[in-house]
Amino acid sequence: MRLLDAVEEFERLVEARGGDLMVDEPPLDTIGEPDDPLFLVPTRAADESIAVYIRRLEALTSEIRGRRRDR
């Protein structure tokens, strides 16, 4: 559940900062740029443990939280 909670918190914060999850996470078969690369859910490396990935996602969430809304 901790992974799901971390992803949901990230997504809530992206939306609160004006991000659009449909734009920031384009389908894999399309070429496009996100509104803000910081709003992309990070890809988990093949050798990355869930615990390390969650910490990285939480750090990214904190970085977004520290941003001003108008950026």
Contact map, one row per residue, 1 for C-alpha under 8 A:
11111000000000000000000000000000000000000000000000000000000000000000000
11111100000000000000000000000000000000000000000000000100000000000000000
11111110000000000000000000000000000000000000000001000100000000000000000
11111111000000000000000000000000000000000000000000000000000000000000000
11111111100000000000000000000000000000000000000000000000000000000000000
01111111110000000000000000000000000000000000000000000100110000000000000
00111111111000000000000000000000000000001000000000000000100000000000000
00011111111100000000000000000000000000000000000000000000000000000000000
00001111111110000000000000000000000000000000000000000000000010000000000
00000111111111000000000000000000000000001000000000000000110110000000000
00000011111111100000100000000000000000000000000000000000000000000000000
00000001111111110000000000000000000000000000000000000000000000000000000
00000000111111111000000000000000000000000000000000000000000010011000000
00000000011111111111100000000000000000100000000000000000000000010000000
00000000001111111111100000000000000000000000000000000000000000000000000
00000000000111111110000000000000000000000000000000000000000000000000000
00000000000011111110000000000000000000000000000000000000000000010000110
00000000000001111111000000000000000000000000000000000000000000000000100
00000000000001111111100100000000001100100000000000000000000000000000000
00000000000001100111111100000000001000000000000000000000000000000000000
00000000001001100011111110000000000000100000000000000000000000000000000
00000000000000000001111111000000000000000000000000000000000000000000000
00000000000000000001111111000000011000000000000000000000000000000000000
00000000000000000011111111000000111110110000000000000000000000000000000
00000000000000000000111111100000010000011000000000000000000000000000000
00000000000000000000011111110111010000000000000000000000000000000000000
00000000000000000000000011111100000000000000000000000000000000000000000
00000000000000000000000001111110000000000000000000000000000000000000000
00000000000000000000000000111110000000000000000000000000000000000000000
00000000000000000000000001111111000000000000000000000000000000000000000
00000000000000000000000001011111100000000000000000000000000000000000000
00000000000000000000000001000111110000000000000000000000000000000000000
00000000000000000000000100000011111010000000000000000000000000000000000
00000000000000000000001111000001111110110000000000000000000000000000000
00000000000000000011001100000000111110100000000000000000000000000000000
00000000000000000010000100000000011111110000000000000000000000000000000
00000000000000000000000100000000111111110000000000000000000000000000000
00000000000000000000000000000000000111110000000000000000000100010000000
00000000000001000010100100000000011111111000000000000000000000010000000
00000000000000000000000110000000010111111100000000000000000000000000000
00000010010000000000000010000000000000111110000000000000100000000000000
00000000000000000000000000000000000000011111000000000000100000000000000
00000000000000000000000000000000000000001111100000000000000000000000000
00000000000000000000000000000000000000000111110100001000000000000000000
00000000000000000000000000000000000000000011111100000000000000000000000
00000000000000000000000000000000000000000001111100000000000000000000000
00000000000000000000000000000000000000000000111110000000000000000000000
00000000000000000000000000000000000000000001111111011000000000000000000
00000000000000000000000000000000000000000000001111111000000000000000000
00100000000000000000000000000000000000000000000111111100000000000000000
00000000000000000000000000000000000000000000000011111110000000000000000
00000000000000000000000000000000000000000000000111111111000000000000000
00000000000000000000000000000000000000000001000111111111100000000000000
01100100000000000000000000000000000000000000000001111111110000000000000
00000000000000000000000000000000000000000000000000111111111000000000000
00000000000000000000000000000000000000000000000000011111111100000000000
00000110010000000000000000000000000000001100000000001111111110000000000
00000100010000000000000000000000000000000000000000000111111111000000000
00000000000000000000000000000000000000000000000000000011111111100000000
00000000010000000000000000000000000001000000000000000001111111110000000
00000000110010000000000000000000000000000000000000000000111111111000000
00000000000000000000000000000000000000000000000000000000011111111100000
00000000000000000000000000000000000000000000000000000000001111111110000
00000000000011001000000000000000000001100000000000000000000111111110000
00000000000010000000000000000000000000000000000000000000000011111110000
00000000000000000000000000000000000000000000000000000000000001111111000
00000000000000000000000000000000000000000000000000000000000000111111101
00000000000000000000000000000000000000000000000000000000000000000111111
00000000000000001100000000000000000000000000000000000000000000000011111
00000000000000001000000000000000000000000000000000000000000000000001111
00000000000000000000000000000000000000000000000000000000000000000011111
